[in-house]
Amino acid sequence: RSSYSCCYFVLPCCFYDFHGKYSRRQSKKTQYREYLDFVTQVGSVCGFHVEEDCLRIPSTKRVSLIGKNRTYPPAESALIDKQITQFIHSRRTCTGITGDKRVGFNHKNHCDGVCEEAGSELPEDETETAGTTWMPGFQPREKVEQIRNCASLPREFVDDVVLNVANLLLNATPQKSCSTMQGGNINSWNQGESLSLKEVAEHLNKETLKRLKSEYGGLQTLLKNNHQVFEVLNGRVHIRDWRKEKPSSKTKPEVKRRLSAEAFKTRLCWFFINHPDGCSLPSESCPYAHGAEELR
């Protein structure tokens, strides 16, 4: 219904109707085949020659449906649009959703096509909606989808949470230090304690938690995004010790080696700036810059 020149490609996956889960009608077909036929029917009702293709992808649901050509001339667009509106409302009544008082159709069949029980005419106050809106109460997805993976949070807010959580782990008792031998001297570096996500959340203020809850994954996603500082394993948060990180494989393809080398020291080292013991690695081994002068 976007425009007459609109074409579409759809890869059906989850079994949903216009208003909820798709209800099976035939037991002789598999659920997947029946759903593909339903989506094909939707395309046909909307006036498309629907083509089917099988994609070369590693998935059990790889049948795609494509609508490239219309079955009617542009002059009949208004008539087809009216047919589409009737079909949408027929599906709405079939799924038992009658929240909109203006929808008063009474169906006795199983709505395998454009339900005849709907009649050939729409209610008077429905005719204008056929060509002006998708359907009463329909809310399309926003043109610009909101990013909710913590990536769009203000940098100052993220830095504040990272610092608070790191200090919480470093100051937790008993302290846990990691020691290494360098030239006969013991070099101790405080890695702090590990705490559960629940324990960490209990130490954050309500405003911070409220803001994180509006993001997918919340606190855990924010901490995982800051993998330079934290390691989240089995629901527990640790401060990352870069001395334990496995060195990159020498058999890595040349392109990947070159890309990883280009990413070397493009960001400041959080530990060099914020950790009381500094960074656990010497400057030449740390993938992050120890000071602005090292930045690439």
N, C-alpha and C positions, 0 to 999 in steps of 0.2 A: 504493500500500500504506500510505499515511499514515493514511487513515481512509476510511470509506464515503462521507462527505460531501465528500471531496476532489474538486476540479475542477482541470483543468490547461489551460494554453496553452503551446504550444511552437513555436518558429520554427527548424526544422531548418536547419543550415548545414554544418558540417564533417561528413564522412562517418565516423562512429564507431559501433561496436557496443558492447556492455556491457564488453568487455575489450580493445578495441583498434580498429584501423581496420576499417571495414566492407568485407567482400569481396563483390564483385558476383556475382550469380547468373544474370542474364539480359542478353543482348546486344541484345535487341530494344528495350529501354527505355534512355533516357538515365540516366546515373549518378544525377542529381538526382531524376528521377521514381522510380527504383527505391528510392532511399533514403527518399523520402517515403512510399512504399508500405510500407516496412519499419517506419517509425515509426508509421504508421497501424495496422499489424499488432500492434505492441506495445500500443497503446491498446486494440485489440479484445480481445486476450488478457487484458488487465487488466480487462475487463468494461465498457468504455465505448462509447457511441455516438460515434464519432469524426467530427467535422465538419471540413471544409476551407475555408479562406478565403484570399483574396489581399490582402495589405496594400498600402496606398498609401505605400510607402517607396522611396527611390532605391537599390534593390538588385536584383541578378539572382536572389537567393534570398529571395523575399518571400511564399512560401506558408506559411501557419500551419495548425497542427492543433489542434483544441480538443476537450476532453472535458468535457462538462457533465452528462451523464446516464448512469446505469449501465444495463447490460443485464440485471441480476439483482437480486433482492430482498435486503435485508440478511441474511436467514437463510442465504443461500448464500455468505456472505463467506469462511468457512473453506475451502469447496470451491474457490472461485475463487483464493484465496491459494495453495492447493496447486498449482493449474494454473499460476499465475505462477512459482512456484518451479521447476517442471519446465521451463517455457519458458526461464528464465534459465540453467539448467544445460545445456539443449540448445544454446543459443547459445554457452555457454562451451566445450563439447566441439567444436562446429563450428569455432571459431577456434583449436583446437589447444591450449587452455590447460587443463591437468589438474593444476595444482600442488596442489590440495586433494585429499588421498588419499581423502576421503570421497565424492568424486564419481566414480562408477564406471560411468556410462552408456556404452553402445557404440552409436554412431549410424552408419548406412550411407547415410542419405539426405542431402539438402542442407538440411534444417531450414527449409523454407519455411513451416512451421506449427509447432504444438506437436508435436515429434517423437514418432511412435508407438513408435520404438525405445526410448524412455525407459521405456516401460511405464507402467502406471497407478498404480504404487505407488512411493513414495520409499524409500530405505534407511531402516532403523529410526532411525538417529541423525540423519537429515535431517528427519524429520517435525516435530520440535519447532521447527526453525529456520524452517519455513515461516511460522509465525505470530508468532515472537518477534524475528527479525532479518531484515534485508533478504536476506542470503545469507552463507554462511561467508566470512570474510576481507574483506567489503565495508566500506570506510571512507568514510562520507559526509562531505561538506564541512562544516566547522565552522559552527555557527549564526551566529557572529560572524566574518566573514572578516578575516584579519589584513591590515592595511594595510602594504604593503611598498614604498612609493614615496618613502621617506625622510621622509615627512610626520610619522610618529609617533616619529622619533628625538628624544631629549632636546634641548631648546633649547641647553643648555650645550655639548653635543657638537657640534651643528651650528655654533654660533658659533665654537667652537675651530677646526674644520676650515676655515671661511671665512676666519678671521684668518690661519691658517697658509698657506693657498694664496695669499691676497692679498699677504702679506709675501714669499712666494716669488717672485711675479711682479714685485713692486716692487723687490726686491733682485737680480733677475737682471741680468746684464751682457750687452751694454752697455745702460745705461738709455735709455729712450725717453721724451722729454718732448713734450707737446703745448703749443704756444704759441699764444696769441691776443693780438690788439692791443686794449687797452682804454684809451681816452683817451691814446694815444700811448705808453703803457707796455706792455712785453712781459710778459704774465702766463704763467709756465711752470707747468705742472701735470704731475706724473709719472704717466704711465699704465702704466709698467712694460713688461715684455716679454710676449710670448705664448709659451706652452709647450704641448706636446701633453699629452693626458690621461695618457699613459704616463709622461712626464717628471714630471708632477705627482705621480702615484701613487708613483713611486720615492722621493719625498722625504717621504712619509707613513709613520708607524710601522706595524708589523705589526698591532697591535691595532685601529687605526683602519681599516685596509684590510679586516681580517677582518669587522668590524662592517658596513662598507659593502657587502661582497660578499653579505651576507644580504638586501640590498634590491634590488628590481628596478631595473636601470640603474646601481646603485652610485654611484660618484663623480660621473659625468656628470649623473645625475638630481639629486643634491644641489646641484651647482653651478648647474644650470639652474633649480632651485627658488629659488635666491638670485639672481634676475635683476637685482636692484638693484645688485649688486656685480660680477657676472660676465656675460660673453657667451661662449657656446661655439659656435664655427663650424668645421665640417669637422674635428672632432676636436681643435681647439686652443682653449685657454682664454685669454681676454683680460679685462682689467679694463674695465668699461663706462665710457665717457666720455659723460656725459649731455648734453654740449654738442652731440654729434653726433646725438642722438635727434631724429627728425622731430616737429615740433609736431603736435598733433592737428588733424585737418581741420576747417575752419570749417563744412563742409557736413554734419558729423556730426548725426544726428537729435537732437532736443531731449532725449529720454529718456536717450540715451547720454551727452550732454554733461552732463546733470544728475548722472548716476551717477558719471562720472569726476571731477566737481567735488566730490562728497561724499567721494570717496576721497582727495582731496588733503590731504597732511600728516596722515595718520592713523598714520604710523610715523616713527620717528626716522631721520635720514639717516646711513647707515653711514659714508660718507666724511667727514662733518662730525666724527664721533666718532673714527674710526680712521685715516683717511688722513693721512700726514705733511704734505701740502699742503692738507688740508681738502677741502671740496667744490669741484668745478670750476664750480658754478653759484652765483650769488648767492641769498640766502635767498628772495627774492620769486619766483624762477624755478624753484627746486628743488621737485619734487613731494613731497619728504619734509621733515620738521621739523628745523630747525637749533636743537635744544635743546627741552627739555620744555615750555617756555612756548609754543611754536608748535603743539603737538599739538592736534588737534581731537578 
